[in-house]
Amino acid sequence: MSALPDGRRFAPAAARNRGPILDVLGPLLPESGLVLEVASGTGEHVVHFARARPGLVWQPSDPSPEARESVAAWLAAEGLENVRAPLDLDAAAETWPALRFDAAVCINMLHISPWAATEGLMRGTGACLAPGGLLYIYGPFRRADAPTAPSNEAFDADLKARDSRWGLRMLEDVRAEAEANGLGFEGVADMPANNLSLIFRKR
Ligand SMILES: C[S@@+](CC[C@H](N)C(=O)[O-])C[C@H]1O[C@@H](n2cnc3c(N)ncnc32)[C@H](O)[C@@H]1O
């Protein structure tokens, strides 16, 4: 990851996947309302999405101060009026801030955090999403009905070597956790580089 003197960080993967993600996410989003991004990272996704969808208000978040610094630097550089200042939100937190939002987006977090973060994501969005609200999740997953790509097997081994609590999640486990929190599974879309888009809606 590289950074500019003003604090903006760049993740090469974000530049590659933001277009394909928006192609899937865009038609699922409401015309107006508040969208929470969990685990915003550099902030490149939220900037891209907010530019494309100015009718929505975007709320980035990340528990990492470095990430929030980068998001804030991106917002300062881009001057976007429809993005709020980044929130310090740990998805695993027992209680989320008292927010009501119309959609939530979480890109590349589930495999690179303990399972408690996925449980918290489902608990938090289950509690804070408006009825019918979208939860969009992107990343690499295992699934019971398809073999895992060799590149994802290697990635999983690498993640577990870095932190034994990390690793690719089973789509079926993520789905069960969502359903337990009132989030109905709407479908899955294959994405470039053996990633998936997972689509849930608050009942
Ligand atoms: C691989 S980065 C992905 C960042 C960005 N979404 C992207 O795709 O470029 C993983 C991000 O998850 C965040 N993260 C890790 N644990 C988290 C948690 N418990 N709650 C929320 N975010 C978390 C990290 O701080 C980091 O910014």
The ligand as a Gaussian input file, in Angstrom:
#p B3LYP/6-31G(d) Opt

LIG

0 1
 C       -8.228000      -5.793000       3.621000
 S       -8.752000      -4.295000       4.358000
 C      -10.086000      -3.851000       3.278000
 C      -10.325000      -2.370000       3.241000
 C      -11.300000      -1.900000       2.162000
 N      -12.650000      -2.316000       2.454000
 C      -10.855000      -2.411000       0.807000
 O      -11.459000      -3.359000       0.294000
 O       -9.905000      -1.841000       0.269000
 C       -9.560000      -4.826000       5.823000
 C      -10.130000      -3.679000       6.648000
 O      -10.937000      -4.244000       7.665000
 C      -10.799000      -3.449000       8.809000
 N      -11.215000      -4.244000       9.960000
 C      -10.552000      -5.257000      10.574000
 N      -11.250000      -5.701000      11.622000
 C      -12.392000      -4.984000      11.669000
 C      -13.521000      -4.961000      12.538000
 N      -13.600000      -5.780000      13.585000
 N      -14.510000      -4.069000      12.300000
 C      -14.442000      -3.226000      11.232000
 N      -13.383000      -3.193000      10.390000
 C      -12.371000      -4.058000      10.617000
 C       -9.309000      -3.079000       8.820000
 O       -9.041000      -1.973000       9.651000
 C       -9.072000      -2.821000       7.339000
 O       -9.288000      -1.462000       7.019000

